Amino acid sequence: MHIIVCVKQVPDAKDVRLDPRTNTLSREGVESIMNPYDRHALEEAVAIKEQLGGKVTVLTMGPPQAESMLREAIACGADEGVLISDRAFAGADTWATSYTLAKAIQTLAPASLILCGKQAIDGDTAQVGPGLACRLELPYATCVQKTRSVSTDSIEVERMMDDGYDVLRLPLPALLTVVKDINEPRVASLKGKMKAKKATCTVLSAADIEADPHNIGLAGSPTQVVRVFSPEARGDRKVFTGTVEEQVAQLVDSLRPYL
């Protein structure tokens, strides 16, 4: 079984800040990490490989420094890393990103299963996984919280819902996006770290994946972020006291001028 895990290098959430001059995310001096949801996708892929055998390929689109994240994934049990890197990919939105990932996957050995994190913590759109499945014309399930069973031709999972969960059985090949409840990611072993140090990651350019220049990067992105800003803190707040009924009455009186 060949499992492909799509991962993304993101700024550490605790260090994210806005540049007051440009009103965009400032990445200077901010540590980059593997997207937390993607760690769980990687762990699930390695666990399935340990059960059924096969190979785990970790795939990312990013700058050259993203190779360090691929080596981290190899240290945690992946077999190989593939970096899609080209200046032409800069500025890609989720539409262009899913196109680029799909073109790269089509150049690799056929996959039985593709795993992604539910969403990236820097964009929080949760669009790339489903978009990638549609590009590849694969059945997919989002927000998977548990793998019930898996074989070489199908997988049964629990999909998290607001009021419980759904049980779905998908034929393979398929794509899943996972949530953090699905597992506890392992820590890299010394043997894994030594393997990662010696590993050679494959680097693919836009030409290597035969990408249409009109569908990648900023040129292929129908949506663009014009401005990012933090809402200004407001000091006009009220504290209601008394019984629940009294507090409700006070709240209604406060809202009445705005109705």
Backbone torsions as a table, in degrees:
resi	resn	phi	psi	omega
1	MET	NA	132.2	176.6
2	HIS	-106.6	120.5	-180.0
3	ILE	-114.4	128.1	175.9
4	ILE	-107.2	129.2	178.2
5	VAL	-112.6	122.4	177.6
6	CYS	-92.1	123.1	-177.9
7	VAL	-125.4	162.4	180.0
8	LYS	-138.4	139.0	174.7
9	GLN	-88.6	125.1	-175.6
10	VAL	-129.1	159.1	174.7
11	PRO	-70.0	142.9	178.4
12	ASP	-60.8	124.3	-172.8
13	ALA	-57.7	-33.9	-175.9
14	LYS	-71.3	-16.0	-179.0
15	ASP	-108.5	1.8	-176.7
16	VAL	-69.3	135.8	176.4
17	ARG	-148.4	163.6	-179.0
18	LEU	-100.1	141.2	174.5
19	ASP	-80.7	115.2	-176.4
20	PRO	-66.0	-18.2	-179.2
21	ARG	-82.3	-43.2	-175.9
22	THR	-102.0	-12.2	-177.1
23	ASN	59.9	30.8	176.6
24	THR	-122.5	166.8	178.4
25	LEU	-63.5	131.2	177.1
26	SER	-93.0	118.1	-179.3
27	ARG	-102.1	-5.8	-178.6
28	GLU	-67.5	126.2	179.6
29	GLY	74.8	6.9	-179.5
30	VAL	-99.7	128.7	-179.4
31	GLU	-66.2	138.1	176.2
32	SER	-98.6	139.3	-178.1
33	ILE	-133.9	166.9	171.8
34	MET	-72.9	133.2	178.2
35	ASN	-50.0	124.3	-174.5
36	PRO	-53.3	-41.2	178.9
37	TYR	-63.0	-34.2	-179.3
38	ASP	-68.5	-27.7	175.9
39	ARG	-61.0	-38.9	179.9
40	HIS	-71.5	-34.5	175.5
41	ALA	-64.1	-41.5	178.4
42	LEU	-63.2	-45.9	-179.7
43	GLU	-60.8	-41.0	-179.7
44	GLU	-65.4	-39.0	179.2
45	ALA	-63.8	-43.6	-179.5
46	VAL	-66.3	-39.0	178.7
47	ALA	-64.1	-40.4	177.9
48	ILE	-66.9	-39.6	177.7
49	LYS	-61.9	-40.8	179.0
50	GLU	-65.1	-28.6	-179.8
51	GLN	-81.6	-44.1	-172.5
52	LEU	-110.4	-11.1	-174.3
53	GLY	84.2	175.2	178.9
54	GLY	117.7	-150.6	-173.4
55	LYS	-142.9	143.8	176.3
56	VAL	-115.4	121.1	176.1
57	THR	-109.5	129.2	178.3
58	VAL	-102.1	130.2	-173.7
59	LEU	-124.1	134.6	175.7
60	THR	-144.0	151.6	170.9
61	MET	-109.9	126.4	-178.4
62	GLY	176.4	-174.6	178.4
63	PRO	-73.4	169.2	-177.9
64	PRO	-53.3	-33.5	-177.8
65	GLN	-67.5	-12.6	177.6
66	ALA	-68.1	-11.3	178.3
67	GLU	-61.6	-31.4	179.1
68	SER	-61.6	-34.5	178.0
69	MET	-68.5	-37.4	177.4
70	LEU	-63.7	-39.6	178.1
71	ARG	-65.8	-35.9	176.1
72	GLU	-61.7	-40.9	179.1
73	ALA	-65.9	-39.3	177.9
74	ILE	-64.0	-38.7	178.5
75	ALA	-63.1	-25.1	-179.3
76	CYS	-95.6	7.9	172.5
77	GLY	124.5	-9.0	176.8
78	ALA	-70.3	157.3	-177.8
79	ASP	-94.7	-34.0	179.7
80	GLU	-153.4	158.8	179.7
81	GLY	-122.8	142.3	179.0
82	VAL	-127.8	123.9	179.9
83	LEU	-109.7	121.9	174.5
84	ILE	-95.2	110.5	-172.8
85	SER	-140.6	125.0	-180.0
86	ASP	-167.4	139.0	178.4
87	ARG	-58.2	-25.9	-179.4
88	ALA	-65.8	-17.9	-179.2
89	PHE	-83.4	-9.3	-175.0
90	ALA	-60.7	140.3	176.7
91	GLY	82.8	9.5	-176.9
92	ALA	-67.4	135.5	171.0
93	ASP	-90.4	-169.9	-175.9
94	THR	-67.0	-31.2	178.4
95	TRP	-64.6	-51.2	-179.4
96	ALA	-68.4	-33.9	179.4
97	THR	-65.3	-45.5	-179.8
98	SER	-64.8	-35.0	176.8
99	TYR	-64.2	-46.3	-178.2
100	THR	-63.7	-44.9	178.6
101	LEU	-62.3	-41.1	-179.8
102	ALA	-62.7	-44.2	179.6
103	LYS	-63.2	-37.8	178.7
104	ALA	-67.6	-43.4	-179.9
105	ILE	-61.7	-35.6	179.5
106	GLN	-68.2	-18.1	177.4
107	THR	-88.5	-13.8	-178.4
108	LEU	-90.4	173.9	176.0
109	ALA	-61.5	143.8	-178.2
110	PRO	-52.7	136.2	-177.2
111	ALA	-103.2	141.3	174.4
112	SER	-83.1	-29.7	-175.2
113	LEU	-150.2	137.3	175.2
114	ILE	-119.4	127.6	-178.6
115	LEU	-117.9	138.6	177.2
116	CYS	-136.1	156.0	168.5
117	GLY	-69.5	157.4	-178.6
118	LYS	-56.4	-41.3	-178.6
119	GLN	-163.7	165.8	176.3
120	ALA	-96.1	141.9	-174.4
121	ILE	-75.4	-10.4	178.6
122	ASP	-90.1	-23.5	-179.8
123	GLY	-115.6	-33.6	177.4
124	ASP	56.8	32.3	-179.3
125	THR	-89.1	-30.4	-176.5
126	ALA	58.7	30.6	-176.3
127	GLN	-102.3	-26.3	-172.0
128	VAL	-66.4	-43.6	-179.7
129	GLY	-57.5	-58.0	177.8
130	PRO	-60.4	-38.2	178.9
131	GLY	-62.4	-39.4	178.9
132	LEU	-65.9	-41.9	178.4
133	ALA	-61.1	-41.3	179.4
134	CYS	-66.3	-39.4	178.1
135	ARG	-61.6	-39.8	-177.0
136	LEU	-89.0	-3.1	-178.9
137	GLU	56.7	49.9	-179.8
138	LEU	-113.7	147.7	169.6
139	PRO	-66.3	147.3	-178.2
140	TYR	-148.8	160.1	174.6
141	ALA	-136.5	137.6	-179.8
142	THR	-105.3	162.2	174.4
143	CYS	54.4	44.8	179.8
144	VAL	-75.3	126.6	-177.7
145	GLN	-106.9	-10.3	179.9
146	LYS	-161.8	139.0	170.3
147	THR	-96.5	114.7	-178.5
148	ARG	-79.6	-45.7	179.4
149	SER	-158.0	154.4	178.7
150	VAL	-148.5	139.6	175.8
151	SER	-132.9	-173.5	-178.8
152	THR	-73.8	-13.2	-178.1
153	ASP	-125.0	-2.3	178.3
154	SER	-159.9	164.2	178.1
155	ILE	-143.1	138.1	177.7
156	GLU	-114.3	127.5	-174.2
157	VAL	-135.0	164.4	170.7
158	GLU	-105.9	126.6	178.7
159	ARG	-104.2	123.3	-177.8
160	MET	-65.2	132.6	177.0
161	MET	-127.4	167.2	-179.2
162	ASP	-62.9	-33.0	-175.5
163	ASP	-112.8	23.6	179.9
164	GLY	143.6	-130.5	178.0
165	TYR	-153.4	154.6	173.0
166	ASP	-99.1	150.1	171.7
167	VAL	-108.1	122.0	-176.9
168	LEU	-124.8	142.3	171.8
169	ARG	-117.7	123.1	-177.8
170	LEU	-116.0	139.2	172.0
171	PRO	-74.2	150.0	177.2
172	LEU	-98.2	144.6	8.1
173	PRO	-77.1	152.3	-178.8
174	ALA	-152.9	171.6	177.8
175	LEU	-127.1	138.6	177.2
176	LEU	-127.5	142.8	165.7
177	THR	-111.1	138.6	-171.0
178	VAL	-117.9	155.4	175.2
179	VAL	-105.4	173.9	-174.1
180	LYS	-69.9	-20.6	-178.0
181	ASP	-69.7	-12.7	-170.0
182	ILE	-70.3	-29.1	-177.9
183	ASN	-169.6	-178.8	174.7
184	GLU	-118.2	110.3	-176.9
185	PRO	-58.2	139.6	179.0
186	ARG	-77.2	160.8	174.3
187	VAL	-92.9	140.8	-178.6
188	ALA	-61.1	135.3	177.4
189	SER	-85.4	167.1	177.5
190	LEU	-62.6	-40.5	178.1
191	LYS	-62.4	-40.8	179.1
192	GLY	-64.8	-40.1	178.9
193	LYS	-65.2	-38.4	177.8
194	MET	-66.3	-39.9	178.0
195	LYS	-63.6	-42.4	-178.8
196	ALA	-65.5	-35.3	-179.0
197	LYS	-64.7	-34.9	-177.7
198	LYS	-89.4	-12.3	-174.0
199	ALA	-67.6	149.8	173.8
200	THR	-112.1	118.5	-179.2
201	CYS	-89.4	138.6	177.8
202	THR	-79.9	134.1	178.0
203	VAL	-113.7	126.5	-179.4
204	LEU	-115.8	133.7	176.4
205	SER	-97.8	177.9	177.6
206	ALA	-61.1	-37.6	179.2
207	ALA	-68.2	-36.5	-178.1
208	ASP	-62.9	-35.2	-177.9
209	ILE	-97.6	5.6	178.0
210	GLU	55.2	46.2	-179.3
211	ALA	-79.7	140.8	174.9
212	ASP	-72.9	121.8	-178.2
213	PRO	-56.3	-25.4	-179.2
214	HIS	-79.7	-7.1	-177.0
215	ASN	-113.3	5.6	-176.9
216	ILE	-122.6	162.0	175.9
217	GLY	58.3	-154.3	-178.3
218	LEU	-63.9	-37.0	-179.0
219	ALA	-63.4	-31.3	-177.9
220	GLY	-97.8	12.8	-175.8
221	SER	-106.9	108.1	178.4
222	PRO	-70.6	-16.6	176.8
223	THR	-116.6	144.1	178.6
224	GLN	-138.6	143.2	177.8
225	VAL	-84.5	113.8	-178.8
226	VAL	-84.2	-38.2	-176.2
227	ARG	-157.8	141.4	173.4
228	VAL	-123.6	132.8	-177.5
229	PHE	-149.3	157.5	174.7
230	SER	-93.7	132.0	177.5
231	PRO	-61.5	140.8	179.0
232	GLU	-69.7	138.3	178.3
233	ALA	-70.1	136.5	178.9
234	ARG	-112.4	138.1	-176.7
235	GLY	-98.3	-3.1	-176.7
236	ASP	-84.6	81.7	179.3
237	ARG	-126.0	155.3	-178.6
238	LYS	-125.2	148.9	176.2
239	VAL	-115.1	123.5	-179.9
240	PHE	-96.8	137.9	179.9
241	THR	-125.0	169.5	178.6
242	GLY	106.8	-165.5	178.3
243	THR	-71.3	169.3	178.3
244	VAL	-58.5	-44.3	-179.3
245	GLU	-61.9	-41.0	-179.8
246	GLU	-67.3	-39.4	179.5
247	GLN	-66.5	-39.1	177.9
248	VAL	-63.0	-42.5	179.9
249	ALA	-62.8	-41.9	178.4
250	GLN	-64.2	-39.3	179.4
251	LEU	-64.7	-43.2	179.7
252	VAL	-62.8	-42.0	179.2
253	ASP	-63.1	-35.2	-179.4
254	SER	-72.0	-32.5	-178.2
255	LEU	-85.5	-18.8	-173.0
256	ARG	-55.4	-39.8	-179.6
257	PRO	-63.7	-20.1	-177.3
258	TYR	-95.3	-2.7	-177.8
259	LEU	-89.7	NA	NA
